[in-house]
């Protein structure tokens, strides 16, 4: 999850540049928006290493995190769509009072409009926006290659091309397909090939259809 392991491309370059510009950050919270599996947590980890930030999961944020005695180090809160709204509001107020930098992450492009607490929505609309965009084909190939490499799996370029031409253009699909192909290769005791890729694609589509 370090900087050297982050796959950089046009879809995330601006977000990466902003995160690694620390400590040259503006006042107020920063809101990082991106699809599931797009590397938001990776960027949070990079920022945490640079800033010494406390990294919190939004669903676990409590009133204790908002108390005057809480740490005044930078804070990252992941998945704010799952946060208790009043608690998140109090935490942002404390951060503003003490000048604490805050990095928030969400999958929801319209998070500010979907918040029920009006004042919290206003805070989020005022946050500096950073966005990770959906991957293009070239970046998706690099993501797949990285995911296979992380599992110590050798994959040939033609197999990456086969997957990219047939899969959903999402980070989640990439992660699931690599996991399925790894499992199949292990269970059969064979190397990655087109037949495994086709079977993984079929399983993925069947799974998606079952959820509709």
C-alpha positions, 0 to 999 in steps of 0.5 A: 500500500505504499507510494511505489505500489500505487498504479498511476494513470490519467484517472487518478493522477490529480488525486495522487498529486494532491495527496503527495503535496502534503504538507502544502494543503489548503484549510478545511476538509478534502473529499476524495471521491471514487468508485469502489476498488479504485484506490481510495484506501491506498491514497489514504495510506500514502497520506497517512504515511506522509502526515501521520494521520489517524485513519478511521472507518466512518462506521466506527467514528464515535463521539470520543473522536470529536471530544476536545481531548482527542488527538489533534493530528491529521485525520482520515475518515474512510467511507463517510456514507456510512458515518453517523451524520451528527458525529461526523458533523461534530468531528468536522467542527472540531477539526475546523476549530483546531485547524486539523487537516481532514481527508474524507473518502466516499463512493458517492458523487452526490454525498453532499446532496444525499446527507440528511443533516443540512449543516453537514451537507454544507460542510461537504459541499465546501470541501476541496474535491478530489476525484478518481475517474473510472479506468480506461482500457490501458489503465485497466490492463495495468491494474489487472497486471498489478493484481496478478503480480500481487498474487505472484501470478504470471500473465501474458499480454494477450490474456490481459487483452482478452479480459479487458475486451470482455469485462466490465470496465470497473475496478471491482470487476478486475479484482474479482476476475483475478481472484476467481482465476487464481482460485481456479488455477490453484484448484486445477494445478494449471497456469493461467490461460484463456479457458480459465479467463473465459470461465471466470468471466462467465462466473462473474456475469452469472453472479452479477445476474443473480444479484439483480 
